[in-house]
C-alpha cells in the first residue's frame, strides 16, 4: 500500500509537470504590409510626386519612372528578397528590377520606365 501511494504521487507530479510545461506557446505575429508608395516624376507637371499604391482604389497617374517603397510590419530578411520572389509585369512581360532591403522596407527600382496604361 505504501508503494502504491508513492507511485500514485509520482504519477500525479509527472502529470502536473507535463501540463504546466506544455502550455500554449505564443505564435509569432504575421508579417503584414503597412504601406506601398511610388515616387517619381509627374506626367504633366514634371514635379516629383508620391502616390499611394496600397489604397482601396487603383492608383492613377503613377509616374513612369516610379520607385516603389514597400514597408512591412516586421524586419525583412534580405536573403528572401530576390528577382524570383518580387516581380513586376507589364503587357510586354516582366520588368527588370533593382531590389534593396533596409530593415522593414524594400525599395523596388525598375530598370527602365514603365508603360502607360
Residue pairs with C-beta under 8 A, 6 or more apart in sequence:
29 73
29 74
30 73
31 72
31 73
31 74
31 76
32 72
32 73
33 54
33 70
33 71
33 72
33 73
34 71
34 72
34 73
34 104
35 52
35 54
35 69
35 70
35 71
36 52
36 53
36 54
36 68
36 69
36 70
36 71
37 50
37 51
37 52
37 53
37 54
37 68
37 69
38 50
38 51
38 53
38 59
38 62
38 63
38 66
38 67
38 68
38 69
39 48
39 49
39 50
39 51
39 63
39 66
39 67
39 69
40 48
40 49
40 62
40 63
40 64
40 65
40 66
40 67
41 47
41 48
41 49
41 63
41 64
41 65
42 48
42 49
42 61
42 63
43 61
43 63
43 64
44 61
49 63
51 59
51 61
51 62
51 63
51 66
52 59
53 59
53 62
53 68
62 114
64 113
64 114
64 115
64 116
65 110
65 113
65 114
66 110
66 114
67 107
67 108
67 109
68 88
68 107
68 108
68 109
69 105
69 106
69 107
69 108
70 105
70 106
70 107
70 108
71 104
71 105
72 104
72 105
72 106
73 104
74 104
75 103
75 104
76 101
76 103
76 104
76 105
76 106
78 101
81 99
81 101
81 106
82 99
83 97
83 99
86 97
86 99
86 106
86 108
87 94
87 97
88 94
88 95
88 97
88 108
88 110
89 95
90 114
90 115
91 115
91 117
92 115
95 110
95 111
95 112
95 114
96 110
96 111
96 112
97 108
97 109
97 110
97 111
98 108
98 109
98 110
98 111
99 106
99 107
99 108
99 109
100 106
100 107
100 109
101 107
